[in-house]
Amino acid sequence: MSYISKIITSAHNDEIKQLARLAQNPRERRKQQLMLLEGIHLTESCLEAGIVPERVYLNEAAQAHAEVGALLRRLHAPTTVVTVPEAVLAKATALASAGELLALCPRPQPRPSPAAAPRVMLEDIQDPGNLGTILRCAAAAGVREVMLSKGCVDVYSPKVLRAGMGAHFALNIHEQVDLCAELAGYEGRKLVTHLEGSTSLYTQDLRGPVAFVFGNEGAGVSAEALALADARVRIPMPGHAESLNVAMAATVCLFERVRQLELGSS
């Protein structure tokens, strides 16, 4: 065993109280530049990305779990593994029951984005499930650059991390971005989905550098961002739905780009 080992038995322990604050408070997470990963899969994804957990809080009821044992064997100092009773671990999660473990990790720091790299730009997305799904879709579609406005929900909240299913660690995520300034300086095409868009998504050439801009679930993209777009595109909907969920719209757009790239290479 090469990691540091510790045991906590009380839910009144100051460390457990701080863990609960981090789970619940985005301001605290941003201030300390930390994220809280729930479960084996997210922690493995984090390790594969080269991010070393500061602490792993292990549910003592899961100590004999084979996958837990395999993960623990990958850890080494300075990581500390803190074994806690299941009821204590439950104090720091919003899940119905505590999982096998929680990992406290530093938030990834973004790298500079290549000037013409394709990207997803998100303005004031508020629903954690939507944000996590968009990140998962971007990772699957091979678009690595993601920029979030100051009005977006915390991208490293436990709910967004769960919805992203490890996508965070395949992306270069920029938080608290001035989207209009970024759009103004972007060298590729700038496309905004819009219910009253003048042109169909399927008429657009998406094979080169392109920025997809998706807006708030209720208000959509701001007038300022719309004014900077090269095109307002609509997703044709011959059925009875008035609109698509923002995560669904992002999926359609990103995989239309994949389709065009596949056709171009055949």
N, C-alpha and C positions, 0 to 999 in steps of 0.2 A: 504494500500500500504506500503510494508516494504522495498522496494528498494529505492535507492536514485534517484531522478528525476532531469533532466536537459533538456534545450532546446537550440539547435543551429540552426540558420537560414541561415547562410552564408557559401558558398562553400570556401570562403577565410579564414575561421577559421583555426587556426593552428592545432587544433585537427583533423579536417577533412583532412587537407593536410598530416598529419602523418598517418592517416588511409589509405589514398591512397598509400602512400609509402610502408606501410606494405603489402597491397594487391599486389603490383607490384614487390617487392624486396625480394627475398629469403634470402639474406644476412642480411637484416634488421630484418626479422622474426626470423632468427636463433640467431642473436645478442641479441634480446630482449626476446627470448624464448616464442614467441607468435604465435597464429594461428588465422585466420579469418574465421568464419563459416557463410555461406550464407544461410539464410532461416530457416524455423521453424523446419524441420525434423532434420537437423544436430545439431541444438541447443538443441533440445529435447534429442537426442542421447548423447550429451555431458553432459547434466544435469543428465541423467540416469546413466552415468559412474561416477558421483560424482565430476565432474569438474565444478567449479564455474566461470562463466564469469566475467571478470573485468568490461566490458561495453557491453551494448546492444544498438545498434543504430537502432531506430525504425522509419520506414517509416510512416510519419504522416498520409498518405493516407490509411494505414492498421490498424489504431488504433481500428476500430470497428470490425475487423476480429475476429471471435469467437476463433479460434485456437491461435491467438496472445494473446488474453485476458487470455486464459488458461495457456499459457506459462509464461506470466508476473506474474501471481499469484504464480508461483513457485519460483520466484526470491526474494531475500532479500539482505539487506546490507551485505557486502560492494559493491555489484553489483550496478552500476549506469546505468539507462536507459536514453539514450539521444534521444529525439524526434527531427527528422530532416525532412525537405521537401524532397519529392521523388527525385527532381532534384539534391539535395545535396548528397543524399545517392548514387545516380548513379555515382558520382565521384569516389567512392571507390569500384566499382565492375566491372568485365569484362563482366558481363551479358548484354544482349541487353536492359534490363530494370531492374530497382532496384526491389528486392524482398521485402518481408514484413519487414525483419530486417537483420542486420549483428551483430554477436556476437564476441567480442574480448576476447580470452581465453588463459590461459597459456598452453603451449605444454605439453602433458602427459610425465612423466618421466618413462623410462622403468625399470622394475624389473629384477633382475638377472634371467637368463634362466636356468631351470633345465638341467643338463649335457646331458641327453639323450632324451630330449623332441623333438618330430618331429618339423621340421622348414622349412621355405622357406627362401632361401638366394638369394638375387638379386644383380647382378653385373652391374652397370652402366646403369640401365633402365632410359631412357630419356623422354619417352612420358608419360605425366600425365595421360592420359586415360588408357594406359596400366597398369601403376602402381596402379591406383585406382581400376581397375578391378581385378588385382591379389590380392589385399588386400581384396576385397569383396569376392572373391572366397576362399581365405584362411580362412576367418571368417566362411563362410558357410560350409566349409569342416572340421572345427574343429581343424585347425592347428593354434595355437595362437602365436607362436614365428616367428617373421619376422625380418630378418637382411638385411640392405641395405649398399652397399659400398659407399665410399665417392663420387663416380661419378654418383650416382643416382640423379634424379630431387628431389627437396624438397618435402618430403612426406607429409608435412603439407601445401602445397600450396593450394589456393582455388580450382584450377582445380582438383587436386588429391583428395581433400576432397569431392568435388561434385561427382566424379566418384566412390569413395569408399562408398558413401551412408550410412555413419555411421559405416562402418567396422573398421575404425581406433580405435574406442572405445571398440572393442571386442578383440583387439590384443595387444601383447606386442612388440612394434616396437623399434628396435635399429637402430639408424642412424650412418653414418660415421664409419662403421665397417671395420676392416681389415679382409676381408672374408677368405683369405688364412690362416691366423692365427686361425680363428675360425674353419675352416674346418679341419685343422691339429689336433686340440684338440677335435673334436666332437667324441662322443663315439658310435654313431649309424652308419648306412650305409649312404654313400654319393653318390648321383646319379645326373648326369648331362645329360640333354637332348642334343642330338647332331645329326645332320642330317646324319652323318656317324657312328652313334653308332653301336656297334657290337651286341647288344642284344635288343630285343623288350621290351618295357615297360611292356607288359602283361605277360612276363615270370618272372618278379621280384616279390619277396615277400615284400610287402609294409606295412605289419601289425605291424612291430616293429618300433623302433626308426629309423627315416630316415630324411635326409636333402635333399631337392630338390634345385638344383642350376640352376637358369635361368639367361641368359646373355643379353647383350646389343642387341637392335633390329637389328643392322646391323652386328656388329662384333661377336656376340655370347659370349660364355664364354671364358675367357682368358686362355692361355696355362698353366699359373701357377695354376689356379683353376682346369683345366682339369687333371693336373698331380696328384692332390690330391683325385680325384674321385675314388670310388670303382668300378663304372661302368658308361660307356657312353651308354645311352639308346636312342633308337629311337622310335618315335610314328609311327606305320605302317600307311602308306597313300597309299592305292591301287588306288586312283584316280589320277587326273592330277596336283594337286597342288604340288609345289616344297617344300613348307614349311608352317608352321603355324605361325601366329602372336604369340608373346611371351605370351600374356595374354591367348590366346586360348590353347597353349601348357601347361601352368600352370594349367588351368582348367581341361584338360584331365588327367594330372598326379595326381592332388589332388583328383579328384573324382574316379579315379581308386583305390586309397587308400581307399576311403570311401566304394567302392563296395566290396573290399576284406575284410574290417572290418565287413561289413554287412553279408557277406557270412560266415565269421568265427564265428559270434555270432548266426547264425541260426541253 
